[in-house]
Amino acid sequence: MTDSILIIVPCGSAKIWKEQPNQGPTPAREAYIGAPFAVNREFAEKHADRWVILSAKYGFIDPDFVIPETYEVTFKKASTNPISVERLAEQVQELGLTRFDRVIGLGGHDYRRAIVAAFDSVPVKLEFPTAGMPLGKSMGFLKSYNP
């Protein structure tokens, strides 16, 4: 392994279909349109050897993964049927996410918990540089943070 960095960006509740209902299938990198996603995406594109999005519906997805339509699934509400930790752990293997030395997870508590559980049996260094920060502070921090 080299000193490679995987950055995991949380999806967002703000999706393109809210502003453009007739948008149709859209790549994940363009589907999430909220300010937090934009800041996280910019950080990942600048610093990662690879980055993926963690979607509560689809799990770990590449930025080019095409999302067919809007959805409302969240890790915060079990009633929305978010992806299981077991499936996330399978995706870590299937997508080759085990080959990175460092895994930087962004997002709130629910995303951190899912990432920690998904990588539980993988010997990688998990980092959460914005853990415990309010959203606005974490966005400002990422604009100047250099991993």
N, C-alpha and C positions, 0 to 999 in steps of 0.2 A: 504494500500500500504506500501511496505517497501522502503528503500532507494535503489531502483533498477535502474540500468543504461541500457538504450538502446543506442547503438551506430549505427549511420547510415553512411555507407561507400559508397562513390560514385563509380560507376562502372568506367571503363576506356576504352579509345579508343583502347588500345593495347589488342588484344584478341588472344587466343591460335591458332586460325585458320590462323593467319598471318604467324606463324612459322610452323604450322602443318596443312596444308589445308585439310587433310583427317581425322582430329581428330574425327569428329562426335559429337553427343550430349555430353555436358560436364557440370558438376556441376558448378554453378556460382563462387564458391570460387576458382576454378581452371581455369575458362575461361578467367578471366582478368589477364594479365601477366605483366602489366607495373609496374615500380618501385613505383610510388605513391600508386597504389592499394596495393602492397605488404606491404608497411609501414602502411597504414591505416588498412589493415587486421590484421597485427600483433598487432597493438594498440588495435583494437576491441577485438581480441581473448584474450588479456591479461586483459582488464579492464571491458568488458561488461558482464552483466548478460545475455543479448541477443544482437545479432547484425544482421543487415540486410543490404543488398546492395540496393542502389537506382539506378535503371537502367532507362535511358530515354525511353527505349522501354517497359519494363515490369513493371516498378514501383518498389515498395518495394518488394524485394524477399529475401528468406532465402538463406544462403550460399549453401545449398544442392539443390536448385532449378536448374533443368536441362535446360540449354540453348541449343536448338536444333541445331543452326548454327550461324555463324557470322552475325552481323548486323551493320548498321551505322546509329544510331539515336542519336541525341544530343539535349539538352535543348537550345543550342546556336542558332540552326536553326529551325525555325518553319516549314520550308519546309520538314524536315525529319519526321514530325508528331510525336513529343514526346508525351508521356502519358499526359493526362490532369490533372490539379490540382484537378478537381472534382473526377476523378478516384483515384488519390492518397489519397484523404480524405476518400474515401470509403475503400480503402485498410487499412488505419490506423485502422479503426473499425474492418474490417474483420480479420485482422491478430493479433488483440489484442494488438496493439502498444500503446493503451491508458492507459495501466496498469502500466506504468513506471513513477517514480517520476522525473527522469532526462532523457532527450533525448539529446545526444551529436551528432551534425551533423558535418561531415567533408566535405571537398571539397570546390570548388569555389563558386562564387556569384550565379551562376545559380542553383546550388544544394541547397544552403541556402534558396534562394527564394522559391524553390519548397517545401522544408521541412517546412518552416514557413507557407506557404499557406495550406499545407496538414494538419498541426496540429492546424490550426487557431481556431477551436472550442473545442480544447482539453486542459483542465487545467493542462498542464505539464510545467516544466521548460526546455526551449530550450537553449542549450549552443552551441556556435560555437567558440571553443578555437583557431582556426587558421584563423579566419575571418580577411581579409585584408593582410594576410601574402603572400609573394611570395611563389611559390611552394616549392623551395628548403628549404626555412626557415621553412615552415610549416612541412615538412618531418623531419627536424632535431628537431623541437620542440616536435613533437609527440613521438620521441624516448626517451625523458626524462620526458614528462608530465605525471603526475599521478592525475587523476581526483578524 
